[in-house]
């Protein structure tokens, strides 16, 4: 990344988003983040946030399941590359800020005046070469976090005259980091890596729980002692808790390193816990997705993401932003 891109991150609002949630709030304001006066959103991430980058990549893109129905059927009436039946959290975040949907970087015809989405479905935090060195195959894309950061740096170089000019252009921008990193673990686990092997590497900026339906079905066992009180597999969730502890320590260090940046931790883990208690999390693609939280066993339905953003905005993000936003 260029030097000015590093300087930008000394003073931006950075939200590190980190894994799933629910509750249907009644909004008093249809655009609760409008008070913050964000004029752009920049997104890094994976399939939880990708609005159309993977389907434009070669060779997998056009042949991926996300490029055709039933993906996209509910809101867009057509597949857009979003890994759900309709809108994603980034779409609802944009709506909360009273901004247009954030277009994918790979859409060369898009209007980027209000931000850019660099997220790519299937992406990892670690570069694919690093994963390969650990005998972990990344089967979907090579557009890992470092590649997305390079895209972002290149984009900023194209719109900014210098560091100062870029700081002015981006002073009211919202940067969303993640969710990303889950695929590093997903690929490793489904390719046979043990928990001990995973603990030897600090991999990603993500807060998560292994309660996704795909884990519940793939690693199902008749040994009752393998499950906790919430019917989650203990081995995976103990590892998730270990990771989350490491993550929160890293966030504290990051805040100390960047004292002028507003860094907000998006607690997807507790949010997803709430979502799980709220909704039906069946695995198959469902005929009435508005009645379910899980769309395909990995990704949520539009309704699930709507509920998640409602909880995040009103119970997590806005509470930390409120003082800052009223001073803008």
C-alpha positions as CSV (number, residue, x, y, z in Angstrom):
1,X,0.0,0.0,0.0
2,X,1.3,3.5,-0.7
3,X,2.5,5.8,2.1
4,X,-0.5,8.0,1.9
5,X,-2.8,5.0,2.3
6,X,-1.1,4.2,5.6
7,X,-1.5,7.8,6.7
8,X,-5.2,7.8,5.9
9,X,-5.7,4.9,8.3
10,X,-4.3,7.0,11.1
11,X,-7.4,9.2,11.2
12,X,-10.3,7.3,9.5
13,X,-13.3,5.6,11.1
14,X,-12.5,2.0,10.9
15,X,-15.1,-0.7,11.8
16,X,-13.6,-4.2,12.2
17,X,-16.6,-6.4,11.5
18,X,-16.5,-9.8,12.9
19,X,-19.3,-12.4,12.4
20,X,-23.3,-12.9,12.7
21,X,-26.6,-11.7,14.8
22,X,-30.4,-10.7,15.3
23,X,-33.5,-9.0,16.7
24,X,-36.0,-6.8,14.8
25,X,-35.7,-3.3,16.1
26,X,-38.3,-0.6,15.3
27,X,-36.4,2.3,13.8
28,X,-37.4,5.8,14.9
29,X,-35.1,7.0,12.1
30,X,-35.0,5.1,8.8
31,X,-31.3,6.3,8.4
32,X,-29.8,6.0,11.9
33,X,-26.3,6.6,10.7
34,X,-27.2,9.7,8.7
35,X,-26.2,11.8,11.7
36,X,-22.6,10.7,11.2
37,X,-22.6,12.4,7.7
38,X,-20.7,9.6,6.0
39,X,-20.4,10.4,2.3
40,X,-18.6,7.2,1.2
41,X,-18.2,3.6,2.3
42,X,-15.2,1.4,1.5
43,X,-15.6,-2.3,2.2
44,X,-13.0,-5.1,2.5
45,X,-14.2,-8.7,3.1
46,X,-15.4,-12.0,1.7
47,X,-18.8,-13.5,0.8
48,X,-20.6,-11.8,3.6
49,X,-19.9,-8.5,1.9
50,X,-19.2,-9.2,-1.8
51,X,-21.7,-7.4,-4.0
52,X,-20.3,-8.7,-7.3
53,X,-16.5,-9.0,-7.5
54,X,-16.1,-12.8,-7.5
55,X,-18.6,-13.3,-10.4
56,X,-16.4,-11.0,-12.5
57,X,-13.2,-12.9,-11.8
58,X,-11.7,-15.4,-14.2
59,X,-11.9,-18.4,-14.3
60,X,-14.4,-19.2,-11.5
61,X,-16.6,-16.1,-11.6
62,X,-19.3,-16.7,-14.2
63,X,-19.6,-20.3,-13.3
64,X,-20.1,-19.9,-9.6
65,X,-23.4,-20.6,-8.0
66,X,-23.7,-16.9,-6.9
67,X,-23.9,-15.8,-10.5
68,X,-27.3,-17.4,-11.1
69,X,-30.7,-17.8,-9.3
70,X,-31.9,-18.6,-6.7
71,X,-29.2,-16.2,-5.5
72,X,-30.6,-12.7,-5.7
73,X,-34.1,-13.8,-6.3
74,X,-35.8,-11.8,-3.5
75,X,-34.7,-8.2,-3.9
76,X,-33.0,-7.9,-7.2
77,X,-35.0,-10.7,-9.0
78,X,-31.7,-11.7,-10.5
79,X,-28.3,-12.9,-9.4
80,X,-25.9,-10.0,-8.7
81,X,-23.0,-11.9,-7.1
82,X,-24.3,-11.5,-3.6
83,X,-24.2,-14.7,-1.6
84,X,-27.8,-14.6,-0.4
85,X,-31.3,-14.3,-1.8
86,X,-31.2,-10.5,-1.6
87,X,-29.5,-7.7,0.3
88,X,-26.4,-8.1,2.5
89,X,-25.3,-6.3,5.6
90,X,-23.2,-3.8,3.6
91,X,-26.4,-2.9,1.7
92,X,-28.3,-2.3,4.9
93,X,-25.4,-0.3,6.3
94,X,-25.4,1.9,3.3
95,X,-29.2,2.4,3.7
96,X,-28.7,3.3,7.4
97,X,-26.2,6.0,6.3
98,X,-28.6,7.2,3.6
99,X,-26.1,6.3,0.8
100,X,-26.5,4.2,-2.4
101,X,-25.5,0.6,-2.4
102,X,-21.7,0.2,-2.6
103,X,-20.7,-1.1,-6.0
104,X,-18.1,-3.9,-6.6
105,X,-14.6,-2.7,-7.6
106,X,-14.6,-5.1,-10.6
107,X,-17.7,-3.5,-12.1
108,X,-15.9,-1.0,-14.5
109,X,-19.2,0.7,-15.3
110,X,-20.1,1.5,-11.7
111,X,-20.4,4.9,-10.1
112,X,-17.8,5.0,-7.3
113,X,-18.6,8.5,-6.0
114,X,-20.1,7.1,-2.8
115,X,-17.6,4.3,-2.2
116,X,-16.2,1.0,-3.4
117,X,-16.7,-2.6,-2.3
118,X,-13.4,-4.6,-2.6
119,X,-14.8,-7.7,-0.9
120,X,-14.5,-11.0,-2.8
121,X,-16.4,-14.2,-1.9
122,X,-14.2,-17.0,-0.9
123,X,-11.3,-14.7,0.0
124,X,-8.9,-15.2,2.8
125,X,-6.9,-13.0,5.1
126,X,-3.6,-14.7,4.4
127,X,-2.3,-14.7,0.8
128,X,-2.9,-18.0,-1.0
129,X,0.8,-18.5,-1.3
130,X,1.1,-18.5,2.5
131,X,-1.8,-20.9,2.9
132,X,-0.2,-23.1,0.3
133,X,3.0,-23.2,2.2
134,X,1.0,-24.7,5.1
135,X,-0.6,-27.2,2.7
136,X,-4.0,-25.4,2.7
137,X,-5.6,-25.0,-0.6
138,X,-7.7,-21.8,-1.3
139,X,-10.1,-23.1,-4.0
140,X,-12.2,-20.1,-4.8
141,X,-10.1,-16.9,-5.4
142,X,-6.6,-15.5,-4.9
143,X,-8.0,-12.1,-4.0
144,X,-7.0,-12.2,-0.4
145,X,-7.0,-9.2,2.0
146,X,-3.6,-8.0,0.8
147,X,-4.9,-8.0,-2.8
148,X,-8.0,-6.0,-1.8
149,X,-5.8,-3.5,0.0
150,X,-3.7,-3.1,-3.1
151,X,-6.9,-2.5,-5.1
152,X,-7.9,0.1,-2.6
153,X,-4.5,1.8,-2.7
154,X,-4.6,1.8,-6.5
155,X,-8.0,3.4,-6.4
156,X,-7.0,6.1,-4.0
157,X,-4.0,6.9,-6.1
158,X,-6.3,7.4,-9.1
159,X,-8.6,9.9,-7.3
160,X,-6.1,11.7,-5.0
161,X,-3.5,14.3,-5.9
162,X,-1.4,13.7,-2.8
163,X,-1.7,12.7,0.9
164,X,-3.3,15.9,2.0
165,X,-5.9,15.8,-0.8
166,X,-6.7,12.2,-0.1
167,X,-7.2,13.0,3.6
168,X,-9.7,15.7,2.7
169,X,-11.5,13.5,0.2
170,X,-11.9,10.7,2.7
171,X,-12.4,12.6,5.9
172,X,-16.0,11.6,6.1
173,X,-15.6,8.0,4.8
174,X,-16.6,4.9,6.6
175,X,-14.2,1.9,6.2
176,X,-15.5,-1.5,7.0
177,X,-13.0,-4.3,7.4
178,X,-14.7,-7.7,7.3
179,X,-16.0,-10.0,8.0
180,X,-12.8,-11.6,6.6
181,X,-10.6,-14.5,7.8
182,X,-13.2,-17.2,8.3
183,X,-12.3,-18.9,5.1
184,X,-8.7,-19.3,6.3
185,X,-10.1,-21.5,9.1
186,X,-12.9,-23.0,7.0
187,X,-10.5,-24.3,4.3
188,X,-8.0,-25.6,6.9
189,X,-10.7,-27.4,9.0
190,X,-12.4,-29.0,6.0
191,X,-9.0,-30.0,4.7
192,X,-8.2,-31.9,7.9
193,X,-6.2,-29.5,10.0
194,X,-6.4,-30.0,13.7
195,X,-7.2,-27.4,16.4
196,X,-3.6,-27.5,17.6
197,X,-2.4,-26.7,14.1
198,X,-4.8,-23.8,13.8
199,X,-3.6,-22.3,17.1
200,X,0.0,-22.1,15.9
201,X,-1.0,-19.3,13.5
202,X,-2.5,-15.9,14.2
203,X,-4.5,-15.5,11.0
204,X,-7.3,-13.1,10.8
205,X,-9.3,-10.1,11.9
206,X,-12.6,-11.8,12.6
207,X,-14.8,-12.7,15.6
208,X,-16.8,-15.8,15.1
209,X,-18.6,-18.8,16.3
210,X,-18.7,-22.2,14.7
211,X,-22.4,-22.5,14.8
212,X,-23.0,-22.3,11.1
213,X,-25.3,-25.0,9.9
214,X,-22.6,-26.4,7.6
215,X,-20.5,-27.2,10.6
216,X,-23.4,-28.6,12.5
217,X,-24.2,-31.1,9.7
218,X,-20.7,-32.0,8.5
219,X,-19.2,-32.7,12.0
220,X,-22.4,-34.1,13.5
221,X,-21.8,-36.8,16.1
222,X,-23.8,-39.0,18.4
223,X,-21.5,-38.3,21.3
224,X,-23.5,-36.0,23.5
225,X,-20.4,-34.8,25.4
226,X,-19.2,-33.2,22.2
227,X,-21.9,-30.5,22.5
228,X,-22.4,-27.6,24.8
229,X,-25.7,-26.4,26.3
230,X,-26.5,-24.6,23.1
231,X,-25.9,-27.7,21.0
232,X,-22.6,-26.3,19.6
233,X,-19.6,-28.5,19.0
234,X,-17.3,-27.8,22.0
235,X,-14.1,-28.3,20.1
236,X,-14.8,-25.7,17.5
237,X,-16.3,-23.1,19.9
238,X,-13.4,-23.5,22.3
239,X,-11.1,-22.6,19.5
240,X,-13.3,-19.7,18.5
241,X,-13.2,-18.4,22.0
242,X,-9.4,-18.7,22.0
243,X,-9.2,-16.8,18.7
244,X,-11.6,-14.1,19.9
245,X,-9.5,-13.5,23.0
246,X,-6.4,-13.0,20.8
247,X,-8.4,-10.7,18.5
248,X,-9.5,-8.4,21.3
249,X,-6.0,-8.1,22.5
250,X,-4.9,-7.1,19.0
251,X,-7.7,-4.5,18.8
252,X,-6.4,-2.9,22.0
253,X,-2.9,-2.7,20.6
254,X,-4.3,-1.3,17.3
255,X,-6.1,1.5,19.1
256,X,-3.0,2.4,21.0
257,X,-1.0,2.4,17.7
258,X,-3.6,4.6,15.9
259,X,-4.9,7.0,18.6
260,X,-6.5,9.4,16.1
261,X,-8.5,6.6,14.4
262,X,-12.0,5.7,15.6
263,X,-11.9,1.9,15.7
264,X,-15.1,0.0,16.5
265,X,-15.3,-3.7,17.2
266,X,-18.3,-5.2,15.5
267,X,-19.3,-8.1,17.8
268,X,-20.7,-10.6,15.4
269,X,-20.2,-13.5,17.8
270,X,-22.7,-12.3,20.4
271,X,-24.9,-11.0,17.7
272,X,-25.0,-14.4,16.0
273,X,-25.8,-15.9,19.3
274,X,-28.8,-13.6,19.5
275,X,-29.8,-14.5,15.9
276,X,-29.6,-18.2,16.6
277,X,-32.0,-17.8,19.5
278,X,-34.4,-15.8,17.3
279,X,-34.7,-17.6,14.0
280,X,-34.9,-20.9,12.1
281,X,-31.5,-21.9,10.9
282,X,-32.2,-24.8,8.5
283,X,-29.6,-25.7,5.9
284,X,-31.3,-26.2,2.5
285,X,-32.1,-23.3,0.2
286,X,-35.6,-22.5,1.3
287,X,-38.8,-21.8,-0.6
288,X,-39.8,-18.9,1.7
289,X,-36.5,-17.3,2.7
290,X,-38.2,-14.5,4.7
291,X,-39.1,-17.1,7.3
292,X,-35.6,-18.4,7.7
293,X,-32.2,-17.1,8.8
294,X,-29.9,-19.4,6.9
295,X,-29.9,-19.3,3.2
296,X,-27.5,-22.0,2.1
297,X,-25.9,-23.3,5.2
298,X,-23.1,-20.8,5.1
299,X,-24.7,-17.5,4.3
300,X,-27.8,-15.9,5.8
301,X,-31.0,-14.8,4.1
302,X,-31.7,-11.1,3.4
303,X,-34.0,-11.1,6.4
304,X,-31.2,-12.5,8.6
305,X,-28.8,-9.8,7.4
306,X,-31.5,-7.1,8.0
307,X,-31.9,-8.2,11.6
308,X,-28.2,-8.4,12.1
309,X,-27.6,-4.8,10.9
310,X,-30.5,-3.6,13.0
311,X,-28.8,-5.1,16.1
312,X,-25.4,-3.9,15.1
313,X,-26.4,-0.3,14.4
314,X,-28.5,0.2,17.5
315,X,-26.7,-2.0,20.0
316,X,-23.1,-1.9,19.0
317,X,-21.9,0.6,16.4
318,X,-24.1,3.6,17.0
319,X,-23.6,3.5,20.8
320,X,-19.8,3.8,20.2
321,X,-20.3,6.4,17.4
322,X,-22.9,8.5,19.0
323,X,-20.6,11.1,20.7
324,X,-18.3,11.3,17.7
325,X,-21.2,11.7,15.3
326,X,-22.8,14.5,17.2
327,X,-19.5,16.4,17.0
328,X,-19.1,16.1,13.3
